[in-house]
Amino acid sequence: MRLEHIVLHNLRRRKGRAIFLVVGLLIGVATVVTLLSLTDALGQLAQQEIENFGANIIITPHSDQLALSYGGIQLGGVSLVAREIKQSSLANIDAIPNRRNVATIAPKVLGAVDVDGQRVMMMGVDPSAEFKIKRWWSIAGRPVQQGRELVVGDEIARRFNLDMGDTLEIESQEYTVVGLLAKTGSQDDQLMIAPLPVAQAVLGKQGMVSMVEIAALCHDCPVDDMVSQLQQVLPGVDVQAVQQVVKTRMHALGQFRLFAWGVAVTVVIIGALLVFVTMMGAISERTREIGIFRAIGYRRRHVLHMVLMEAAVVSALAGVLGYLTGVAATLAALPLLDGGKAAWQWNPTRAVAAVIAAVCVGLIASLQPALRASRLEPSEALRAL
């Protein structure tokens, strides 16, 4: 009789013990797969949110004067922008080594204009970039496209009683309101947004921009290097990275990932102990059987292989079922996390790793009982009858 046949026959005879081992390892594998899958899903969601976060690098003209302010409250000092940034110089951004990490470049020009005897801030933007980088903006109507069109902030709309299709006279020219920006609670509420060339002409700043916002802070982007590179290709400007919110989110995910690995290791150790105790009990129960095998000519390596093969079969089955259970648990848990925005993605490496890890844990935990069984002498085993 071949060893494989003996192993399968023994598993069929002792179904209760085999099921107990499978369930024990299954729970361990499912827990590990669930935790790691949830961590990956949340990490990918965080990366998507980071990419949609908006401006992560801000370029402004250099100023040697210091303005002391916090939360919009001026505490003292004066900050004057002595010069604008040449729009043509922004082409140098394409020359930085990390250009591939730059998702969106949004130049803008700022200045005050007179509207019905009141000074109002106008901002000229590149519509294709600005409304992409400000994904949280909610606009009734549509964004500006070209020509003398305006999107007005909530405060401006209420101050001048503006609605869609209304016109405003600025510098003796008529501008049409094509969009109303919903209240943001920020300085955006006090803006009139126009296409960049139009605003440059009105403000007398042709070919110039007041600042540039760049969306480039992905989870693995070398932000500090990018800031240095931008500083080199754009002399006379200040380059700052807005990282605090992103770093906080990634730190939280890192802590969750460490927690997941800690739980995973604990579960694996418990599963290994379960296999070890169960296999030790099985060896004690099968002392007579092993003695008979040894008496009819089975060598120590045959007994060792038989015990380890049994553990491998049970562990492989637990690995497959554990992975499937873990995937099911992940799909059930994801709708409860982050408003259901996180999504599970098939990872073939994790599936294979789950089965291999289960088999390895089962074999390692069974090694000592297998060695003990292989060292049984026929005479000693038969005396136990």
Legacy VTK file of the C-alpha trace (Angstrom):
# vtk DataFile Version 3.0
C-alpha trace
ASCII
DATASET POLYDATA
POINTS 385 float
0.000 0.000 0.000
1.346 3.416 -0.962
1.865 6.146 1.643
-0.644 8.440 -0.080
-3.339 5.793 0.242
-2.578 5.319 3.938
-2.755 9.080 4.533
-6.104 9.498 2.742
-7.532 6.415 4.448
-6.460 7.735 7.859
-8.068 11.122 7.172
-11.318 9.418 6.218
-11.253 7.267 9.360
-10.597 10.244 11.635
-12.839 12.859 10.035
-13.516 14.663 13.293
-9.833 15.359 13.959
-9.219 16.347 10.328
-12.161 18.779 10.382
-10.924 20.243 13.665
-7.476 20.873 12.162
-8.942 22.349 8.961
-11.244 24.694 10.878
-8.437 25.811 13.206
-6.081 26.677 10.359
-8.941 28.033 8.247
-9.796 30.620 10.898
-6.160 31.694 11.101
-5.731 32.026 7.339
-9.082 33.794 6.934
-8.195 36.303 9.659
-4.833 37.103 8.101
-6.296 37.400 4.575
-9.140 39.617 5.801
-6.888 42.000 7.716
-4.336 42.330 4.906
-7.042 42.706 2.244
-8.791 45.427 4.254
-5.467 47.200 4.782
-4.702 47.130 1.058
-8.190 48.317 0.114
-8.037 51.214 2.565
-4.512 52.041 1.423
-5.574 52.204 -2.223
-8.555 54.357 -1.281
-6.247 56.698 0.635
-3.934 56.942 -2.374
-6.874 57.850 -4.617
-8.005 60.483 -2.130
-4.459 61.836 -1.943
-4.335 62.156 -5.726
-7.673 63.999 -5.585
-6.682 66.052 -2.568
-5.913 69.115 -4.648
-2.851 71.324 -4.597
0.002 69.681 -2.751
2.803 71.975 -3.932
2.348 75.740 -4.065
4.647 78.086 -5.997
4.550 81.788 -5.138
6.809 84.767 -5.979
9.647 85.168 -3.502
9.257 87.895 -0.893
11.782 88.980 1.698
9.171 90.724 3.840
7.427 88.903 6.660
3.703 88.976 7.347
2.516 87.657 10.697
-0.921 86.106 10.472
-2.798 83.077 11.695
-6.227 81.824 10.715
-6.784 84.858 8.507
-6.108 87.314 11.360
-3.342 89.799 10.585
-1.031 90.213 13.595
1.443 92.644 12.119
3.987 93.160 9.394
3.459 93.729 5.706
3.930 91.318 2.829
4.068 92.816 -0.647
4.549 90.835 -3.828
7.214 92.724 -5.721
6.815 90.786 -8.950
4.736 88.106 -10.596
5.905 84.808 -12.082
6.472 84.675 -15.825
4.018 82.215 -17.285
6.569 81.125 -19.884
8.910 79.947 -17.106
6.430 77.234 -16.103
7.609 75.220 -19.093
10.753 74.524 -17.052
8.702 72.226 -14.824
8.790 69.658 -17.623
12.566 69.454 -17.157
12.608 68.261 -13.540
13.581 64.581 -13.010
10.305 63.828 -11.213
8.043 65.325 -13.888
6.160 62.013 -14.084
4.899 62.628 -10.544
3.310 65.945 -11.519
-0.368 65.306 -12.204
-1.738 68.819 -12.719
-0.243 72.299 -13.011
-2.758 75.041 -12.224
-1.459 78.615 -12.751
-3.576 81.532 -11.617
-3.419 85.307 -11.636
-4.933 87.406 -8.862
-5.917 91.045 -8.633
-8.612 93.478 -7.509
-11.156 95.008 -9.881
-13.956 97.557 -9.446
-17.545 96.284 -9.620
-20.259 98.872 -8.993
-17.825 100.937 -6.958
-16.650 97.995 -4.839
-13.252 96.302 -4.931
-13.562 92.601 -5.677
-10.897 89.932 -6.064
-10.664 88.397 -9.531
-8.830 85.141 -10.141
-7.853 84.010 -13.602
-7.433 80.255 -14.002
-6.720 77.600 -16.567
-10.169 75.933 -16.529
-8.932 72.478 -17.549
-6.494 72.424 -14.620
-8.192 74.495 -11.910
-11.520 72.690 -11.868
-9.683 69.374 -11.929
-7.510 70.229 -8.947
-10.435 71.678 -6.943
-12.594 68.565 -7.007
-14.464 69.614 -3.875
-15.929 72.680 -5.625
-19.640 72.378 -6.325
-20.785 74.617 -9.166
-24.322 75.349 -10.199
-24.116 75.894 -13.936
-20.764 75.170 -15.544
-17.113 76.171 -15.214
-15.714 79.019 -17.273
-14.342 78.022 -20.656
-13.200 81.017 -22.669
-14.131 84.598 -23.314
-15.658 86.957 -20.778
-17.265 84.372 -18.501
-17.369 84.256 -14.700
-17.924 81.756 -11.929
-18.700 83.732 -8.784
-18.282 82.722 -5.153
-21.200 82.529 -2.748
-20.346 85.820 -1.019
-20.062 87.703 -4.330
-23.328 86.242 -5.609
-25.168 87.387 -2.501
-23.486 90.803 -2.410
-24.443 91.668 -5.993
-27.608 89.512 -6.119
-26.301 87.472 -9.037
-27.885 84.493 -10.728
-27.086 82.334 -13.722
-26.963 84.336 -16.942
-26.604 87.733 -15.228
-23.957 90.158 -16.425
-21.417 92.297 -14.616
-19.596 95.322 -15.953
-15.860 95.208 -15.216
-13.510 97.775 -16.712
-16.232 98.855 -19.200
-16.730 95.299 -20.436
-19.667 92.951 -19.913
-19.034 89.572 -18.265
-21.591 86.771 -18.108
-22.092 84.646 -14.993
-22.033 81.015 -16.155
-21.591 79.341 -12.775
-22.293 79.854 -9.079
-19.767 78.366 -6.665
-21.429 76.761 -3.646
-20.363 78.066 -0.243
-16.971 76.690 0.778
-16.357 78.621 3.975
-13.033 79.847 2.600
-11.710 82.796 0.612
-13.078 81.128 -2.514
-16.497 82.539 -1.560
-15.182 86.063 -2.287
-13.751 85.356 -5.734
-14.788 86.040 -9.284
-13.195 83.336 -11.416
-12.440 84.042 -15.081
-10.346 82.360 -17.795
-6.644 83.084 -17.338
-6.039 85.161 -20.524
-9.112 87.300 -19.840
-8.107 88.027 -16.250
-4.514 88.775 -17.287
-5.790 91.361 -19.763
-8.159 92.992 -17.250
-5.503 93.138 -14.533
-2.754 94.269 -16.888
-0.665 91.191 -16.181
-0.314 89.673 -19.625
2.049 86.688 -19.601
2.275 86.715 -15.801
0.790 84.571 -13.040
0.498 85.268 -9.320
0.909 81.683 -8.102
0.909 78.079 -9.261
-0.685 75.087 -7.570
0.567 71.604 -8.398
-1.152 68.311 -7.632
1.692 65.853 -7.268
1.734 64.374 -3.785
1.031 60.694 -4.341
1.755 58.201 -1.558
5.284 57.419 -2.740
6.287 60.674 -4.440
9.637 62.143 -3.274
8.052 65.469 -2.340
11.124 67.022 -0.766
13.151 66.219 -3.874
10.444 67.696 -6.083
10.422 70.923 -4.077
14.194 71.241 -4.523
13.946 70.491 -8.235
11.217 73.087 -8.742
13.234 75.633 -6.793
16.171 75.067 -9.139
14.250 75.428 -12.412
12.121 78.350 -11.163
14.524 80.863 -9.602
13.041 83.745 -7.669
10.059 81.794 -6.329
9.115 80.093 -3.089
8.056 76.441 -3.335
6.151 74.867 -0.451
4.708 71.389 -0.005
1.375 70.933 1.751
1.888 67.535 3.371
0.314 67.557 6.809
-3.099 66.095 5.940
-1.601 63.445 3.674
1.075 62.454 6.166
-1.524 62.154 8.919
-3.686 59.826 6.814
-0.730 57.693 5.702
0.549 57.501 9.296
-2.858 56.236 10.439
-2.844 53.621 7.678
0.691 52.619 8.653
-0.424 52.100 12.242
-3.391 50.044 11.080
-1.089 47.962 8.894
1.231 47.300 11.846
-1.773 46.308 13.943
-2.961 43.966 11.175
0.436 42.275 10.981
0.555 41.953 14.757
-2.830 40.239 14.827
-1.811 38.079 11.855
1.346 36.849 13.578
-0.598 36.119 16.770
-3.216 34.130 14.874
-0.534 32.174 13.007
1.178 31.254 16.279
-2.133 30.115 17.770
-2.840 28.054 14.651
0.597 26.453 14.825
0.089 25.530 18.480
-3.297 24.053 17.604
-1.746 21.855 14.915
1.112 20.861 17.233
-1.170 19.771 20.088
-3.554 17.956 17.749
-0.767 16.090 15.965
0.864 15.130 19.272
-2.459 13.676 20.392
-2.833 11.859 17.096
0.609 10.291 17.442
-0.241 9.062 20.939
-3.488 7.548 19.611
-1.700 5.823 16.744
1.165 4.279 18.693
-0.016 0.736 17.907
-0.590 1.545 14.251
2.889 3.056 13.908
4.387 0.039 15.682
2.729 -2.300 13.180
4.031 -0.236 10.261
7.540 -0.392 11.712
7.219 -4.141 12.385
6.260 -4.930 8.772
9.243 -3.048 7.380
8.353 0.638 7.203
11.410 2.736 7.910
11.617 5.887 9.997
11.529 8.117 6.934
8.335 6.411 5.777
6.622 7.209 9.059
7.986 10.767 8.959
6.715 11.272 5.421
3.327 9.814 6.287
2.735 12.180 9.213
3.999 15.235 7.334
1.977 14.339 4.235
-1.168 14.150 6.344
-0.408 17.566 7.830
0.293 19.001 4.356
-3.014 17.757 2.920
-5.011 19.169 5.828
-3.078 22.468 5.759
-3.469 22.926 1.990
-7.227 22.396 2.275
-7.342 24.871 5.172
-5.319 27.372 3.136
-7.714 27.272 0.163
-10.861 27.438 2.291
-9.291 30.056 4.557
-8.462 32.305 1.623
-11.985 32.043 0.226
-13.434 32.746 3.676
-11.124 35.737 4.081
-12.220 37.171 0.738
-15.869 36.723 1.694
-15.268 38.440 5.041
-13.458 41.299 3.289
-16.304 41.842 0.838
-18.750 41.865 3.745
-16.685 44.338 5.785
-15.732 46.845 3.065
-19.198 48.463 2.776
-18.934 49.299 6.475
-15.597 51.123 6.082
-15.103 54.617 4.603
-18.707 54.775 3.439
-18.303 51.787 1.148
-15.865 53.605 -1.151
-13.050 51.095 -0.640
-12.960 48.235 -3.156
-11.432 44.748 -3.019
-9.019 43.788 -5.779
-7.974 40.290 -6.791
-4.400 39.554 -5.718
-3.151 36.193 -7.069
0.071 36.482 -5.080
-1.894 36.663 -1.824
-3.987 33.631 -2.797
-0.904 31.520 -3.464
0.845 32.898 -0.373
-2.139 31.983 1.828
-2.011 28.338 0.742
1.790 28.122 0.981
1.810 29.800 4.392
-0.855 27.408 5.702
1.117 24.401 4.463
4.361 25.735 5.949
2.748 26.414 9.324
1.168 22.964 9.326
4.424 21.230 8.412
6.518 23.155 10.932
4.015 22.511 13.716
3.854 18.818 12.776
7.597 18.319 12.469
8.286 17.507 16.120
5.338 15.068 16.435
6.436 13.471 13.144
9.989 13.054 14.404
8.651 11.560 17.629
6.558 9.087 15.663
9.460 8.117 13.409
11.662 7.356 16.442
9.230 4.819 17.891
10.796 1.351 17.989
8.500 -1.522 16.913
9.013 -3.407 20.161
8.224 -0.339 22.275
5.142 0.462 20.226
3.839 -3.118 20.364
4.333 -3.267 24.158
1.726 -0.473 24.369
-0.942 -2.853 23.071
LINES 1 386
385 0 1 2 3 4 5 6 7 8 9 10 11 12 13 14 15 16 17 18 19 20 21 22 23 24 25 26 27 28 29 30 31 32 33 34 35 36 37 38 39 40 41 42 43 44 45 46 47 48 49 50 51 52 53 54 55 56 57 58 59 60 61 62 63 64 65 66 67 68 69 70 71 72 73 74 75 76 77 78 79 80 81 82 83 84 85 86 87 88 89 90 91 92 93 94 95 96 97 98 99 100 101 102 103 104 105 106 107 108 109 110 111 112 113 114 115 116 117 118 119 120 121 122 123 124 125 126 127 128 129 130 131 132 133 134 135 136 137 138 139 140 141 142 143 144 145 146 147 148 149 150 151 152 153 154 155 156 157 158 159 160 161 162 163 164 165 166 167 168 169 170 171 172 173 174 175 176 177 178 179 180 181 182 183 184 185 186 187 188 189 190 191 192 193 194 195 196 197 198 199 200 201 202 203 204 205 206 207 208 209 210 211 212 213 214 215 216 217 218 219 220 221 222 223 224 225 226 227 228 229 230 231 232 233 234 235 236 237 238 239 240 241 242 243 244 245 246 247 248 249 250 251 252 253 254 255 256 257 258 259 260 261 262 263 264 265 266 267 268 269 270 271 272 273 274 275 276 277 278 279 280 281 282 283 284 285 286 287 288 289 290 291 292 293 294 295 296 297 298 299 300 301 302 303 304 305 306 307 308 309 310 311 312 313 314 315 316 317 318 319 320 321 322 323 324 325 326 327 328 329 330 331 332 333 334 335 336 337 338 339 340 341 342 343 344 345 346 347 348 349 350 351 352 353 354 355 356 357 358 359 360 361 362 363 364 365 366 367 368 369 370 371 372 373 374 375 376 377 378 379 380 381 382 383 384
